[in-house]
Amino acid sequence: MNITLYFRGSLSSCNYSCPYCPFSKNKDSAETLAKDRQQVETFVNWVAAQQSSGHRFSIFFNPYGEGLVHAWYREAMITLSHTPHIDRVAIQTNLSAKLDWTDSLNPNTAAFWATYHPGETEEKRFLSRCFDLIERQISLSVGSVGVRSAFERIESIRRELPEDVYVWVNAFKDRKNYYQPHEIERLRAIDPLFELNLPDYESLNHPCRTGETVFFVQGSGIVKRCYSDRRVIGHLYRDGLEGLSKTRPCQMKSCGCYIGYVHMPELEMERHYGEGLLERQRLKETYMNR
């Protein structure tokens, strides 16, 4: 099987203080950080040991906070990028950490989902990190939450980055009907796929690869079908993939987050992202249609 594992450990702190993020003002204790490190290392060791299983893996680290300021996330990215049965290893990051360590990554498998936070970092600083990865030929996508105060800044990074680096905009959904029609058009000029992220898709009892070939793994090894479905379906280290994998139609009324709805077969998101689905990198050939 081709398996996708999303991993989130005990980390719940960030070096940024974005007002819309519930974890921006948290500070983890030394004990929590030590627990998170052990969880990440256990997970990496388990994945590395699956080489004889015949499965191919894509791994996405999406911690509640910024992982790359901690050595164990950098080490995990390096190790997994060089592991033979790993097709992709990606991480969600604000790119605040230095990137000299990325020289040790396998650029054929490593990827970055880079989120730009206007107000938390200077545009020039953020762009320099993006160009560091581009120079190393490491796949990345770049994006931001589409709040009105950020429109001009997101437009600016779109102008500055190479055209084949996808700049996405996450629709702000905390307020219903937040966008006016002209604002949607403005954001579509930045992100031609913006309207794919704008709706919450009806998903109850719809087919979804989550719980079958896509799994959300918590630090302790507990597995859920996806990040928003709280039902526990098993334990990675106890049940293994064979014990976990089962066709599981969605039991949520709707799905509005990228890392969820891209796994609904009926939406055919591979047409837009291809092999860049995990790190949200748009298919190169689609840029010709901008």
N, C-alpha and C positions, 0 to 999 in steps of 0.2 A: 504494500500500500504506500501511497504518498501521504505522509502524515504532516499536519501542521500543529505545532504546539505553541500556545501563548503562555508565557510564564510571568507570574507576578508574586514576588516574595513579600517579606514583612516590611520592606522599606516604605515609608510613608512621609518622606520629607523632601523638600526641594530647596535649592538655593535661590529661587525666584519667589516673588510674592504676588503673582497675578490675582486680581480681585475675584475672578470667576472660578478659581481653582480651590477646592476645599483642603488641599494638602500643602498649599503654598506657605502657610505660616507654621507648619509643624516642624519640630526638631526631634529627631529620633535619639533615644538614649544609646549609650555604648552597648548595652545588652541587646537592644533591638537590631543595631547594625551588625553585631556579631552573629545574631540569629539569621539575619538576612544573608550574610556571607556564607554561612553553613548551608543554607537552603539552596543558594545559587550553585555552590560547589557540588552538592549532592545531585542536583538536577543535571549539571553538565556531565558528571561522571556517569549517570544513568544513560543519558543520550549517547555518550561516546561508547558505552558498552553494548549498544544495540546494533553494531555493525553486522553481526552475523544473522540478524533477524530478517534480512531481505527488504526491510522498509527503507524508504527515502524520507528524509526529514527536512522541514522548514521550521525554523525557530524564531519566535518574536518575543523580545523582552519588552514588556510595557509596565514598568513599575509605577507605583503611586509616588512619583517624585523623580528626581534626576539621578539616573544610575551611573553615568559615566564619570562622575566626580569620585566614585569609589573604585578602587583597583580591581575588585573581584568581578565587576561587570566588564571591565576592559579585558581582563584575563579570560573571561568566558567567551567573549566575542572572538578573541584571537584563537583560542583552542578549537572552538566549534567551526570557525571558518576554514580550518585545515583538516577537519575530520572528514574522511572519504565519503560517508553516506549522508552528509549534509549538503543539500542543494542551496539553502539560503539561511543566513542568520542575520537578523536585523534588530535594531533597537530604536525605541522612541526616545528622543533626546532634544534638549534645548541648545546643544552644541556649545555650552559654556566651558567645558573642560578642554584642556590642551589636547591636540590631536597628533603629537609626534609618535605616540604609540601605534597609530594606525599603519605605520610602515610595516608592522609585523602581521597585519591582516592579509588574508587571501582575498584580493580584490574581485575574484571571480565568484565568491560566495557571500561576502560581507555587504551589508547595505544599511543605510541610515534613513530614518523617518525624522526629519529635522523640523522642529516647530519654532517659528519665529515669534518672539514676544515683545512687541513694541512697548517701550516704557521700562522694560527690564534690562535691555541691552542696546548698545549703539548699533545702528544698522551696519556701519562699516566693520565693526568687530564681528558681527554675525556673518556677514558676507565673506569676510576673510576665512572663516572656518569652512564655509561652503566651498570656496575655491581651493582650500587645502585638500578636501576630499575629491573634488573634481580632478585636481592635478594628480592625485594618486589613483585615479580611474576607479573609484569606489562609487557604486550606485547610491543615489540619494534622491529623495523627494523633499520639497520644502513647502511649508505652509503655515497658516495662522488661523485663528478663530476670527470669523468675519464680523466683528463688532464695528460699528460705524466709526469709532475713533481710530480704528486701525486701517481704514480703507486706503488712505494715501501712502502709508508705509508699506502695505502689501503691494500696491501698484509699483512702488519704487523698487522693491527687491525683484519683482517680475521684470522690470526694465534692465536691471543690472545683471541678472543671471543668464547664462546661455539658454537659448530657446528650448533645447532638448532636456533641460532640467524642469520637471513638472512642478509648478507652483499651484498648490491646492488651497482651497478656502473651506474651512469647516463652517457650515451654517450655524449661526447662533440661534439655539432653539429654546432658551430659557424663557423667552417671551413669544407668545403665539402671534403669528403674522407679523413678525418683526420687520420684514423687508417690504419696501415699496417696489413696484415694477421697475422703475428706473434704477433702483439699487441692485436688483437682481441682474439687470443688463450690465451694470458696471462691474459686478463681480464675475459675470460670465466672460468679460473681456480679459480678466486675469486668469480665471480657471474655467475653461470651456466645459468642464465636467461638473461645475458647481451645482447645477440643478439635479444631478444624481444624488447629491448629499442633502438637498433641501427637504425632501419629504421624509416622513416616517412611513416605512413600507408595511402594509398589512402582512402579518407573518403567522398568525395563529393557524396551526396545523399545516402550514406550508412546508415543503421539503427544505432541508438545510443540511449541509455537510457537517455542521457542528454536532459533536457527539458520535459521529461515525468516522470521519477522518481528520476532523479538526477538534482540538480539545483545549480547554482553559485550565491550566495547572496552577494551583496555589502553592505557596512555598512549602507547606507541610507534605505536599504530594496529593492532596485532595483535588479531585477533578470535577469540573462542571462542564456542561455542554457549551456554554458561552459565558462571556463576562457578566451579562445582565440577568441570566437565569440562575437563581440561587440554589436550585436543586442540585444536590451532590449525586453524581452518577458512579463514583468509585474512587479508587486510590491508585495513582500511577505506579507506585513501587510495589504495591501488593497485588493488584489485578492485572497489570500489564496491558498493552494495547489490545490484545485479543479479548481480554475480559471486559474492556471498556467499549469497544467498537460495536455500535448498534445503530440502525436507522432510527433517527429520532426527529420527527417533525417538530417545528417550533411550537412552544407552548406559551409564548409571549404574544400579546395582542398586536404589537408592532415592533419594528426594528428601525432605528434611525441613526445608528453609528456605523461608520465605515467598517470597522473590524468585525461587525456582525453581519450586515446585509450583503457583503461581498461573497459570503458563503452560501447564499440562496441561489440554487442553480437556475431558477426561472429568470433571474435578473441578468444572467450572462455577463457578469462584470469582467470576465477574462477578455471580452472583445475590446475593452478599453485599457486594461492594465497588463494583460498577458503574463509573462513571468515576473513582472514587477508588482503583482497583486499584493504581496506581503508588505513591502515598504512603500506602497502607493505610488509607484513610478509609472507614469503613463506610457503606453506603447509609443515607440519612436515614430512609427509611420503615421500615427494620427496627427502629428504636428503639421503635416502638409495641408491639413484641412482647416487650420486656424484662420 
